[in-house]
Structure formats: structure tokens, C-alpha cells
């Protein structure tokens, strides 16, 4: 069975409890002894309790035959007490036959329904003699119809499960299409920035570099040209970082550990920041979790390169027992968290981590760098 908890149609469930109550009260009216009435009520109550607390459990699904055997035994005990209103208890066997056909495969259903029919037939014939033949034939037809009814319910359940599976697959496909559209748009932006804006910034930088030798340091325009050259080079570096961030993480052809090692190493060389890398190999993350952590590390390193003026950085993504621990820290300027709100970059990281159920914490002080930590708990 696909689900951990067996689903029973609500109307069948209600009918079961009403039938147990009604048939029990009707059946005990055939006893003249109070003790027999109380014993019968106790057995019927146990029948209902087993249905409520055992029929819906994982234990039942591992061994459903045990459940139906116990229930059949309880009803047989009830019938053996000799009530003059046995038809009421026979009806509980009919109800049990419907439950059996609802959850068991065809061969097992046929075996159990045959057992129920034999028990009821023996009891009826022993009480009524040959006058019970018509009742036995009637019960035979009834059990056949119950078997068909239970099978119909089972097929309806399977159809509903299949429909739900298709809906789930459709939702997953839609999510993948949305993610693909985002990736395609990011790729387009990266290409446009690389082919147009970055080339123009590079051309400006080259022009300024060419103009600088034509000026002497005493010229008024010299300092402006030098500053403009510096700003152009800085803009080019930031564009390179932005283009790298827009491109999708290389997780299709590499593991997360390999992709992060390559990315962080390249980032450290590009920004001339000494970086310690500790990426675990046994993270066991889903695709969404891998992409989230990759993007968060990208954003954190981008913030370090743009704002911290750090000389050293640390990147860690490790597994400790069942939890995933994440840390990106730097030795840069830091900021006063009491007087400065989180920027767009930090908010974006927090949002990405919250989407996968991970915590997010930022620690920073002026002159003492910044530390970003996260924990993804595994139950």
C-alpha cells in the first residue's frame, strides 16, 4: 500500500460504527441472561475498537490477515453464545466482508469471504436446521455482492491515488518549468551583460588607460582620469561577479562539493582573498537544498568581495550527526547591526534558506568582520 495510513471512505466508516452499535443492541435482545448480554456487548465493543485502532495502522498493513482472523474469531464467539437474533451478528460478518474486499487482493478476499460464509452457514444450519437453507443461499448472494462492492471501493481508491500521483507529478513539472524559465532568463541577462555592458565598461577602461599617459600628474584632469579608471575597473569586476552569479550552478555535471570547491577557489583567486574551504562529501541534500546552499554561498561571497575589504574568508558546509551546518565568515570591516538593517543580499539569503527549512543568523561588528551561519535540521 502506498500510504502509511489506510484511507477508509468516510461513509463506510460511519456505516461501520452505526452498524456495530445497532446490530449489537439488536442481537443482545435475543438473550434472556444479563451475563450473556454483557459478554456479547464486550465482544462487539472489542470488534469496534480493533476496527478503530488497528485497522488504520502500519501493523495492520504488514499483516492484514491477522486482523481479519481476530475479527472473524470474535464474531464466531458472539454467534456461539446462541442468540435468537443471529441475523444481527451475521450482518457484522457482511460488514467485515466489505472491509476485506476493500483492502485485500482478489485471491485473499475470496478466501476470507468463503471462510465468513462457511462460519455463518454452519451457525444458521445448526440453529434452524433445514429451514435455514434459504437463509444460507441468501447469505451466499449477499457475500458475493459484498465482494464486488469492496472491489469497486478498492478500485476507486486506486483511481484516486493515481489521480493524486498525476497531480503531484504535474505540480513538480510546473515547478521545474518555472525554475527552467528563471534559469533561461538569468542566462539571457548574463549573456546580454557580457556582450554589451561589460564590453562597453572594458572599452571605457581601455580609453582611460590610454588617455592617462597623455596627462601629467600636475594636470587638473589627471586625478579625475585616474579615479574614473579605477571606477571603471571596479565596475568591470562587479559585472564579472554578477554574471557569474546569474549563471546556473554547475550541479548537473558535478557534485555540490566539487562545484563549491571550484567556485570558491576561482572566487578567491579573482578577488585576491585568502579563503579556507571545508565542504563535506556526505551531505545527502536534495536538489533544491543543494541549489539553495550554492546560491547562498554565491551571494555571501559576493557581499564579501563588494563590501567587506576582507583579506581572509572561511566557507564551511558540513554534516554534524543528522544536521547540515553552514558558515561563511570574513575578517573585513563588518557593520553595526544595531544601526544598519540587513541589505537585499542578506535578505535574499535568508529567504532562500527559509524555503528549505534552514535557520539563518548573521553576526557582525565594526572592524571585526561578518559571520553568516545556518542550520538545516534533519528529523
C-alpha positions in Angstrom: 0.0 0.0 0.0 1.3 3.4 -0.8 0.2 5.3 2.2 1.3 4.8 5.8 -2.3 5.2 7.0 -5.1 3.3 5.3 -7.8 5.5 4.0 -11.4 4.3 4.5 -14.2 6.1 2.8 -15.9 8.3 5.4 -19.4 6.9 4.6 -18.2 3.3 5.0 -16.5 4.3 8.3 -19.7 5.9 9.6 -21.8 2.9 8.5 -19.4 0.6 10.3 -19.8 2.3 13.7 -23.5 2.7 13.3 -23.9 -1.0 12.3 -21.8 -2.2 15.2 -23.9 -0.3 17.7 -27.3 -1.1 16.1 -26.6 -4.8 15.4 -25.1 -5.3 18.9 -28.2 -3.8 20.6 -30.5 -5.8 18.3 -28.5 -9.0 18.8 -28.4 -8.9 22.6 -32.2 -8.7 22.6 -32.1 -12.4 21.8 -30.5 -13.2 25.1 -32.5 -13.7 28.3 -29.4 -13.7 30.5 -27.8 -10.4 31.5 -24.4 -12.0 31.7 -24.7 -13.2 28.1 -25.8 -9.7 27.0 -22.8 -8.1 28.8 -20.4 -10.7 27.3 -21.8 -10.1 23.8 -21.6 -6.3 24.2 -18.0 -6.7 25.3 -17.1 -8.8 22.3 -18.9 -6.3 19.9 -17.1 -3.4 21.6 -13.8 -5.1 21.1 -14.7 -5.7 17.5 -15.3 -1.9 17.1 -12.1 -1.0 19.0 -10.0 -3.2 16.8 -11.5 -1.6 13.7 -10.8 1.9 15.1 -7.3 1.5 16.4 -5.9 -1.5 14.5 -7.5 -1.3 11.0 -5.8 2.0 10.3 -2.2 1.2 11.5 1.1 0.2 9.9 0.8 -3.0 11.9 -2.4 -3.9 10.0 -0.8 -3.2 6.7 2.1 -5.5 7.5 -0.2 -8.4 8.4 -3.8 -7.7 7.4 -4.7 -11.4 7.7 -4.1 -11.3 11.4 -6.7 -8.6 11.8 -9.3 -10.3 9.8 -8.6 -13.6 11.6 -9.1 -11.9 15.0 -12.3 -10.2 13.9 -13.7 -13.4 12.5 -12.9 -15.2 15.7 -14.7 -12.5 17.8 -17.8 -12.7 15.7 -17.7 -16.5 15.8 -17.6 -16.3 19.6 -20.6 -14.0 19.5 -22.6 -16.3 17.3 -21.7 -19.3 19.5 -23.4 -17.7 22.5 -26.7 -18.7 20.9 -28.7 -15.5 20.5 -32.1 -16.0 18.9 -31.3 -12.8 16.8 -28.3 -14.2 15.0 -29.1 -12.3 11.8 -27.9 -9.1 13.5 -24.5 -10.6 14.2 -24.5 -12.2 10.7 -24.7 -8.7 9.4 -21.4 -7.8 11.1 -19.8 -10.6 9.1 -21.3 -9.0 5.9 -19.6 -5.7 7.0 -16.4 -7.5 7.6 -16.6 -9.0 4.1 -16.9 -5.5 2.6 -13.8 -4.3 4.5 -11.9 -7.4 3.4 -12.7 -6.9 -0.3 -11.8 -3.2 0.1 -8.2 -3.7 1.2 -7.1 -7.2 0.2 -6.2 -8.5 -3.3 -8.8 -10.7 -5.1 -7.5 -14.2 -4.1 -7.2 -13.3 -0.4 -10.6 -11.7 -0.5 -12.2 -14.8 -2.0 -10.6 -17.0 0.7 -11.7 -14.8 3.6 -15.2 -14.3 2.3 -15.5 -18.0 1.9 -14.5 -18.5 5.5 -17.0 -16.0 6.7 -19.7 -17.7 4.6 -18.9 -21.1 6.0 -19.0 -19.9 9.6 -22.3 -18.1 9.1 -23.8 -21.1 7.2 -22.8 -23.6 9.9 -24.3 -21.4 12.6 -27.5 -20.8 10.7 -28.0 -24.5 9.8 -27.2 -25.6 13.4 -29.8 -23.3 14.8 -32.5 -23.6 12.1 -31.8 -26.9 10.6 -33.2 -27.4 7.0 -35.3 -24.3 7.4 -32.0 -22.3 7.3 -31.2 -23.4 3.7 -32.8 -20.4 2.2 -31.0 -18.1 4.6 -27.7 -19.7 3.6 -28.4 -19.2 -0.1 -29.4 -15.6 0.6 -26.1 -15.0 2.5 -24.2 -16.6 -0.4 -25.6 -14.0 -2.8 -25.0 -11.3 -0.2 -21.4 -12.1 0.2 -20.8 -12.2 -3.5 -22.3 -8.7 -3.8 -20.2 -7.5 -0.8 -17.1 -8.8 -2.5 -18.0 -6.8 -5.7 -18.8 -3.7 -3.7 -15.5 -3.9 -1.8 -13.6 -4.4 -5.0 -15.3 -1.3 -6.5 -14.2 0.7 -3.5 -10.7 -0.6 -3.8 -10.6 0.4 -7.5 -11.9 3.8 -6.6 -9.2 4.2 -4.1 -6.6 3.2 -6.6 -8.0 5.6 -9.1 -7.9 8.4 -6.6 -4.3 7.5 -5.7 -3.4 7.5 -9.4 -5.1 10.9 -9.9 -3.2 12.3 -6.9 0.0 11.0 -8.3 -0.6 12.6 -11.6 -1.5 15.9 -9.9 1.7 15.7 -7.9 3.8 15.0 -11.0 2.1 17.9 -12.8 2.9 20.2 -9.9 6.5 19.1 -9.9 6.7 19.5 -13.7 5.2 23.0 -13.4 7.8 23.9 -10.7 10.6 22.6 -12.9 9.2 24.7 -15.8 9.2 27.8 -13.7 12.7 27.1 -12.5 13.8 26.5 -16.1 12.2 29.8 -17.1 14.1 31.6 -14.4 17.4 29.9 -15.4 16.8 30.8 -19.0 16.1 34.4 -18.1 19.2 34.6 -15.9 21.3 33.1 -18.7 19.9 35.7 -21.1 20.7 38.5 -18.7 24.2 37.1 -18.2 24.8 37.0 -22.0 23.5 40.5 -22.5 25.6 41.9 -19.7 28.7 40.1 -21.0 28.2 41.0 -24.7 27.1 44.7 -24.2 27.6 46.4 -20.8 30.8 44.6 -19.8 32.4 45.2 -23.2 31.4 48.9 -23.0 32.9 49.2 -19.5 36.0 47.4 -20.7 36.3 49.8 -23.6 35.9 52.8 -21.3 38.6 51.4 -19.0 40.9 51.0 -22.0 40.3 54.5 -23.2 41.0 56.0 -19.8 44.2 53.9 -19.6 45.2 55.2 -23.0 44.4 58.8 -22.0 46.3 58.7 -18.7 49.9 58.7 -20.2 48.9 61.8 -22.2 48.5 63.8 -19.0 50.9 64.8 -16.4 50.2 64.5 -12.7 50.1 68.3 -12.4 47.2 68.5 -14.8 43.8 69.1 -13.2 42.2 66.3 -15.2 44.8 63.7 -14.2 43.3 62.8 -10.8 39.8 62.6 -12.3 41.0 60.3 -15.1 42.8 58.0 -12.6 39.6 57.9 -10.4 37.5 57.2 -13.5 39.8 54.4 -14.5 39.6 52.9 -11.0 35.8 53.1 -11.0 35.6 51.5 -14.5 37.8 48.6 -13.4 35.8 48.2 -10.3 32.6 48.2 -12.3 34.1 45.6 -14.6 35.0 43.4 -11.7 31.5 43.7 -10.2 29.9 42.9 -13.6 32.1 39.8 -13.8 30.9 38.7 -10.3 27.3 39.5 -11.3 27.5 37.5 -14.5 29.0 34.5 -12.5 26.1 34.7 -10.1 23.5 34.8 -12.8 24.7 31.6 -14.4 23.2 28.4 -13.0 25.3 26.4 -10.6 27.2 23.6 -12.3 25.4 20.9 -10.3 24.2 18.7 -13.2 27.7 17.6 -14.1 29.4 17.9 -10.6 28.6 17.1 -7.0 27.8 20.0 -4.7 31.2 19.6 -3.0 33.1 19.7 -6.3 31.1 22.6 -7.7 31.6 24.7 -4.5 35.3 23.8 -4.3 35.8 25.0 -7.9 33.6 28.1 -7.5 35.2 29.3 -4.2 38.7 28.7 -5.4 38.1 30.7 -8.5 36.4 33.5 -6.5 39.3 33.6 -4.1 41.8 34.0 -6.9 39.7 36.6 -8.7 39.3 38.7 -5.6 42.7 38.0 -4.1 41.2 36.9 -0.8 42.8 34.0 1.1 39.9 31.6 1.7 39.6 28.4 3.8 37.2 25.9 2.3 35.6 23.0 4.2 32.8 21.3 2.2 31.6 17.8 3.3 31.2 14.9 0.9 28.3 13.2 2.8 25.7 16.0 2.9 22.8 14.0 1.4 20.9 17.0 0.2 18.0 17.2 -2.2 18.4 19.1 -5.5 16.5 22.1 -4.1 18.7 22.2 -1.0 21.9 21.9 -3.0 20.9 24.8 -5.2 19.8 26.9 -2.2 23.1 26.4 -0.4 25.1 27.1 -3.6 23.2 30.3 -4.3 23.6 31.5 -0.7 27.3 30.9 -0.7 27.5 32.8 -4.0 25.6 35.7 -2.5 27.7 35.7 0.7 31.0 35.7 -1.2 29.7 38.4 -3.5 28.9 40.6 -0.4 32.4 39.9 0.9 34.0 41.0 -2.4 31.9 44.1 -2.7 31.7 45.5 0.8 34.0 43.9 3.4 37.5 44.7 2.1 38.5 41.4 3.8 41.8 39.7 3.4 40.6 36.3 4.6 37.4 34.3 4.4 36.1 31.0 5.6 33.4 28.8 3.8 32.1 25.7 5.5 29.2 23.4 4.7 29.4 20.2 6.7 27.2 17.5 8.2 27.3 17.0 12.0 25.3 14.0 13.0 22.0 14.5 11.3 22.2 18.3 10.8 23.7 20.3 8.0 25.8 23.3 9.3 26.7 26.2 7.1 29.1 29.1 7.8 30.6 31.9 5.7 32.8 34.4 7.6 35.3 37.1 6.8 37.9 39.3 8.5 36.6 42.5 6.9 35.2 45.8 8.1 31.9 44.4 9.4 29.0 46.6 10.3 27.0 47.7 13.3 23.9 45.5 13.4 22.1 47.9 15.8 22.3 50.8 13.4 22.2 49.1 10.0 19.4 46.9 8.6 20.1 43.8 6.5 20.5 44.6 2.9 19.0 43.0 -0.2 21.7 40.3 -0.3 21.3 39.2 3.3 17.5 39.2 2.9 17.8 37.1 -0.2 20.0 34.6 1.6 17.5 34.4 4.5 14.6 33.8 2.1 16.4 31.0 0.2 17.3 29.2 3.4 13.9 29.6 4.9 12.4 28.0 1.8 14.3 24.7 2.6 13.6 25.0 6.3 17.0 26.1 7.4 17.7 28.7 10.1 19.7 31.9 9.4 21.9 34.0 11.7 24.1 37.0 11.0 26.8 38.2 13.4 28.9 41.4 12.7 30.7 44.2 14.4 32.5 47.2 13.1 36.1 46.2 12.5 35.6 42.5 13.4 34.2 41.1 10.2 30.9 39.3 9.5 29.8 35.7 10.1 26.7 34.1 8.4 25.6 30.8 9.8 22.7 28.4 9.1 21.5 25.0 10.3 19.3 22.6 8.4 17.8 20.1 10.9 17.1 16.5 9.9 14.5 14.7 12.0 
